[in-house]
Amino acid sequence: MRICVIGAGAGGRAFSSFLASKGHSISLYNRSFSRIYDIIEQG
């Protein structure tokens, strides 16, 4: 399933991580790119 999460705060990141671990394709959006970049670096 393809899922979009808006907000890369603590909740958005935890939710995205959980869904990705279950095999879903995640699109994560945030006001600033720095939080998204940190997530991309972590894999």
Backbone as ProteinMPNN parsed JSONL, in Angstrom:
{"seq_chain_A": "MRICVIGAGAGGRAFSSFLASKGHSISLYNRSFSRIYDIIEQG", "coords_chain_A": {"N_chain_A": [[0.843, -1.163, 0.0], [0.5, 2.274, -0.706], [1.351, 5.056, 1.177], [0.902, 8.308, 2.502], [2.481, 10.469, 4.716], [2.141, 13.334, 6.584], [4.211, 15.515, 8.076], [7.102, 15.316, 9.905], [7.712, 14.977, 12.554], [8.175, 13.608, 15.858], [6.013, 11.786, 16.104], [5.148, 11.407, 13.412], [7.463, 10.344, 12.263], [7.784, 7.971, 13.742], [5.409, 6.627, 13.098], [5.713, 6.396, 10.308], [8.012, 4.814, 10.185], [7.108, 2.447, 11.376], [5.074, 1.658, 9.557], [6.612, 1.327, 7.227], [8.198, -0.801, 8.018], [6.378, -2.799, 7.881], [6.168, -3.215, 5.23], [4.98, -1.298, 3.603], [4.844, 1.373, 1.177], [6.137, 4.511, 1.721], [5.504, 7.987, 1.651], [6.885, 10.821, 2.877], [6.292, 13.981, 4.147], [7.386, 17.255, 5.062], [7.759, 20.515, 6.607], [10.409, 21.49, 6.711], [13.379, 20.383, 5.094], [15.447, 19.217, 6.477], [14.831, 17.339, 8.539], [13.734, 15.281, 7.033], [15.927, 14.6, 5.473], [17.644, 13.512, 7.415], [16.286, 11.141, 7.982], [16.422, 9.853, 5.515], [19.176, 9.392, 5.355], [19.46, 7.49, 7.378], [18.26, 5.327, 6.304]], "CA_chain_A": [[0.0, 0.0, 0.0], [1.228, 3.536, -0.724], [0.812, 5.898, 2.24], [1.52, 9.62, 2.651], [2.47, 10.984, 6.083], [2.49, 14.748, 6.59], [4.823, 15.882, 9.35], [8.195, 14.41, 10.261], [8.034, 15.08, 13.972], [8.345, 12.315, 16.528], [4.901, 10.903, 15.76], [5.188, 11.095, 11.986], [8.596, 9.456, 11.99], [7.496, 6.662, 14.334], [4.345, 6.029, 12.289], [6.311, 6.044, 9.017], [8.93, 3.698, 10.4], [6.293, 1.256, 11.619], [4.431, 1.246, 8.309], [7.652, 0.849, 6.313], [8.628, -2.124, 8.48], [5.327, -3.737, 7.476], [6.231, -3.379, 3.788], [4.264, -0.257, 2.874], [5.626, 2.431, 0.544], [5.819, 5.725, 2.468], [5.925, 9.323, 1.237], [6.896, 11.631, 4.096], [6.412, 15.404, 3.841], [7.628, 18.107, 6.22], [8.077, 21.898, 6.241], [11.846, 21.628, 6.473], [13.962, 19.175, 4.521], [16.492, 18.655, 7.342], [14.341, 16.117, 9.213], [13.583, 14.253, 6.006], [17.278, 14.189, 5.091], [18.131, 12.623, 8.478], [15.622, 9.847, 7.81], [16.982, 9.249, 4.302], [20.516, 8.909, 5.701], [19.342, 6.307, 8.226], [17.784, 4.216, 5.461]], "C_chain_A": [[0.895, 1.235, 0.0], [0.561, 4.495, 0.258], [1.598, 7.199, 2.296], [1.37, 10.06, 4.105], [2.922, 12.435, 6.018], [2.955, 15.11, 7.99], [5.853, 14.853, 9.766], [8.657, 14.643, 11.69], [8.155, 13.685, 14.564], [7.245, 11.328, 16.132], [4.913, 10.469, 14.311], [6.309, 10.142, 11.633], [8.342, 8.062, 12.547], [6.451, 5.914, 13.502], [4.898, 5.56, 10.945], [7.218, 4.833, 9.136], [8.164, 2.392, 10.592], [5.674, 0.744, 10.323], [5.44, 0.711, 7.303], [8.118, -0.545, 6.712], [7.615, -3.208, 8.119], [5.236, -3.876, 5.96], [5.498, -2.336, 2.965], [5.242, 0.751, 2.282], [5.192, 3.762, 1.148], [6.342, 6.959, 1.75], [5.782, 10.203, 2.468], [7.161, 13.081, 3.726], [6.562, 16.192, 5.133], [7.947, 19.518, 5.734], [9.542, 22.075, 5.905], [12.421, 20.294, 6.008], [14.941, 18.498, 5.473], [16.04, 17.38, 8.056], [14.19, 14.968, 8.225], [14.956, 13.708, 5.619], [17.87, 13.239, 6.132], [17.546, 11.222, 8.327], [16.186, 9.117, 6.593], [18.364, 8.673, 4.596], [20.467, 7.622, 6.518], [18.873, 5.09, 7.434], [16.387, 3.935, 5.757]], "O_chain_A": [[1.944, 1.236, 0.645], [-0.647, 4.724, 0.185], [2.821, 7.196, 2.155], [0.272, 10.03, 4.66], [3.976, 12.732, 5.456], [2.198, 15.025, 8.957], [5.54, 13.678, 9.956], [9.843, 14.522, 12.0], [8.229, 12.698, 13.833], [7.527, 10.162, 15.855], [4.711, 9.292, 14.01], [6.139, 9.242, 10.809], [8.654, 7.071, 11.889], [6.592, 4.72, 13.237], [4.589, 4.456, 10.495], [7.193, 3.938, 8.291], [8.533, 1.359, 10.034], [5.736, -0.448, 10.023], [5.156, -0.258, 6.599], [8.401, -1.378, 5.851], [7.953, -4.39, 8.059], [4.35, -4.561, 5.448], [5.401, -2.473, 1.746], [6.332, 0.958, 2.814], [4.013, 4.11, 1.096], [7.485, 6.981, 1.293], [4.696, 10.321, 3.036], [8.153, 13.378, 3.06], [5.964, 15.862, 6.157], [8.358, 19.704, 4.589], [9.883, 22.737, 4.924], [12.011, 19.226, 6.463], [15.241, 17.317, 5.3], [16.817, 16.431, 8.158], [14.485, 13.817, 8.55], [15.127, 12.5, 5.457], [18.528, 12.264, 5.772], [18.246, 10.23, 8.527], [16.403, 7.905, 6.635], [18.687, 7.579, 4.133], [21.331, 6.759, 6.369], [19.074, 3.953, 7.859], [15.797, 3.036, 5.157]]}, "name": "protein", "num_of_chains": 1, "seq": "MRICVIGAGAGGRAFSSFLASKGHSISLYNRSFSRIYDIIEQG"}
